[in-house]
Amino acid sequence: MRLVPSRWRMIREVTGFDDSDLADGGSDRLVDARTARGDVDAVVARIEQQFAAGADHVRISVATTDPHPVVDPPALRELAPAFR
């Protein structure tokens, strides 16, 4: 995982992560903090936590096993009703 230095500096200051969290593709702690997994209810709950913590927008991407970034409309459609 490679982050822009200024963004990484801000993330470290706010979250307490350090450079060791970037080693070997990211620590479990970092990956868990930056991703939501599970069924639709679990993902919606994590997104709602972000809004409850003060976010005014949340970016949603769907990770797949494809090594190239892909858009997954069916997965996004599953989440959409929760945010209407």
VOBA-1610 file (N, C-alpha, C; in pm, whole numbers, padded with zeros to 5 digits, always signed):
BEGIN
Met+00085-00116+00000Met+00000+00000+00000Met+00090+00123+00000Arg+00067+00215-00092Arg+00147+00337-00101Arg+00055+00456-00088Leu+00081+00541+00007Leu+00001+00660+00028Leu+00085+00783+00004Val+00019+00890-00037Val+00086+01018-00055Val+00142+01059+00081Pro+00269+01102+00088Pro+00330+01134+00218Pro+00248+01227+00307Ser+00191+01333+00252Ser+00115+01425+00336Ser-00009+01357+00392Arg-00072+01275+00314Arg-00190+01202+00362Arg-00149+01103+00470Trp-00039+01033+00449Trp+00007+00936+00547Trp+00043+01005+00678Arg+00104+01121+00670Arg+00138+01197+00791Arg+00010+01230+00868Met-00094+01273+00799Met-00220+01305+00864Met-00282+01180+00925Ile-00281+01070+00852Ile-00338+00945+00903Ile-00264+00902+01030Arg-00132+00910+01029Arg-00054+00873+01149Arg-00093+00957+01268Glu-00102+01088+01247Glu-00133+01178+01357Glu-00272+01152+01415Val-00368+01124+01330Val-00506+01107+01374Val-00532+00967+01430Thr-00470+00866+01371Thr-00506+00728+01405Thr-00405+00654+01491Gly-00281+00700+01493Gly-00180+00629+01569Gly-00109+00519+01491Phe-00141+00503+01362Phe-00066+00407+01282Phe+00074+00460+01264Asp+00169+00370+01235Asp+00305+00413+01209Asp+00358+00339+01085Asp+00481+00368+01050Asp+00537+00312+00927Asp+00538+00159+00926Ser+00544+00098+01043Ser+00542-00049+01047Ser+00409-00103+00995Asp+00302-00023+01002Asp+00173-00067+00952Asp+00168-00075+00800Leu+00267-00017+00731Leu+00272-00024+00584Leu+00350-00144+00534Ala+00428-00209+00619Ala+00515-00319+00577Ala+00434-00435+00520Asp+00490-00500+00422Asp+00433-00622+00364Asp+00288-00607+00321Gly+00255-00495+00258Gly+00121-00475+00207Gly+00021-00421+00307Gly+00066-00392+00426Gly-00022-00335+00528Gly-00049-00433+00640Ser-00043-00382+00762Ser-00070-00467+00878Ser-00219-00504+00881Asp-00250-00611+00951Asp-00390-00649+00967Asp-00468-00535+01030Arg-00406-00467+01124Arg-00470-00355+01194Arg-00507-00244+01096Leu-00416-00212+01005Leu-00442-00107+00906Leu-00549-00151+00807Val-00536-00272+00757Val-00635-00323+00660Val-00773-00328+00724Asp-00782-00377+00845Asp-00912-00384+00913Asp-00973-00246+00935Ala-00890-00147+00964Ala-00940-00012+00988Ala-00987+00055+00860Arg-00931+00016+00746Arg-00961+00084+00620Arg-01060+00009+00532Thr-01103-00108+00573Thr-01194-00186+00490Thr-01313-00236+00572Ala-01419-00259+00502Ala-01538-00322+00562Ala-01562-00451+00485Arg-01587-00558+00558Arg-01612-00685+00492Arg-01732-00752+00555Gly-01784-00845+00481Gly-01896-00923+00532Gly-02018-00905+00444Asp-02133-00936+00502Asp-02257-00922+00426Asp-02296-00775+00418Val-02405-00749+00347Val-02449-00611+00326Val-02470-00539+00459Asp-02532-00606+00556Asp-02557-00540+00686Asp-02427-00500+00755Ala-02326-00584+00748Ala-02198-00554+00812Ala-02130-00434+00744Val-02135-00431+00611Val-02073-00321+00537Val-02149-00191+00564Val-02282-00197+00561Val-02363-00077+00589Val-02333-00026+00730Ala-02319-00115+00827Ala-02289-00073+00964Ala-02157+00001+00971Arg-02055-00047+00899Arg-01925+00022+00900Arg-01935+00159+00834Ile-02011+00169+00727Ile-02029+00298+00659Ile-02103+00395+00751Glu-02205+00346+00818Glu-02280+00431+00910Glu-02193+00478+01026Gln-02097+00396+01068Gln-02002+00439+01172Gln-01923+00560+01125Gln-01886+00562+00998Gln-01811+00675+00945Gln-01894+00803+00951Phe-02021+00794+00911Phe-02108+00911+00917Phe-02130+00954+01062Ala-02150+00859+01150Ala-02170+00891+01292Ala-02049+00959+01352Ala-01931+00928+01299Ala-01807+00988+01350Ala-01781+01125+01289Gly-01871+01170+01200Gly-01858+01305+01147Gly-01828+01316+00999Ala-01815+01203+00931Ala-01789+01210+00786Ala-01910+01271+00716Asp-01884+01352+00614Asp-01996+01403+00535Asp-02003+01332+00399His-01906+01248+00372His-01912+01158+00256His-01818+01039+00282Val-01850+00928+00220Val-01771+00806+00235Val-01755+00746+00096Arg-01633+00713+00059Arg-01608+00650-00070Arg-01629+00500-00055Ile-01703+00443-00148Ile-01729+00300-00146Ile-01671+00237-00272Ser-01586+00139-00254Ser-01530+00060-00363Ser-01554-00085-00327Val-01566-00167-00428Val-01585-00310-00405Val-01457-00381-00445Ala-01400-00454-00352Ala-01278-00531-00380Ala-01319-00668-00434Thr-01249-00710-00536Thr-01272-00842-00593Thr-01140-00917-00600Thr-01144-01039-00645Thr-01021-01115-00661Thr-00949-01079-00791Asp-01011-00998-00875Asp-00948-00954-01000Asp-00828-00866-00966Pro-00710-00893-01022Pro-00592-00812-00989Pro-00598-00670-01046His-00692-00645-01135His-00708-00512-01194His-00834-00448-01137Pro-00830-00318-01110Pro-00949-00253-01054Pro-01068-00272-01147Val-01180-00309-01089Val-01303-00327-01166Val-01417-00258-01092Val-01518-00221-01166Val-01640-00169-01106Val-01736-00287-01096Asp-01801-00301-00983Asp-01891-00414-00959Asp-02032-00362-00933Pro-02105-00323-01043Pro-02238-00266-01022Pro-02334-00352-00940Pro-02336-00485-00959Pro-02430-00562-00876Pro-02402-00547-00725Ala-02276-00546-00687Ala-02243-00530-00545Ala-02282-00391-00496Leu-02258-00289-00576Leu-02296-00153-00536Leu-02448-00138-00529Arg-02520-00206-00619Arg-02666-00202-00614Arg-02720-00264-00485Glu-02651-00362-00433Glu-02694-00423-00305Glu-02685-00323-00191Leu-02585-00235-00195Leu-02567-00137-00089Leu-02657-00015-00104Ala-02693+00020-00227Ala-02764+00144-00255Ala-02890+00165-00173Pro-02977+00065-00157Pro-03102+00091-00082Pro-03079+00138+00062Ala-02969+00103+00120Ala-02941+00143+00258Ala-02913+00292+00271Phe-02885+00359+00161Phe-02844+00500+00167Phe-02937+00592+00089Arg-03058+00552+00071Arg-03155+00639+00000Arg-03232+00722+00097
//
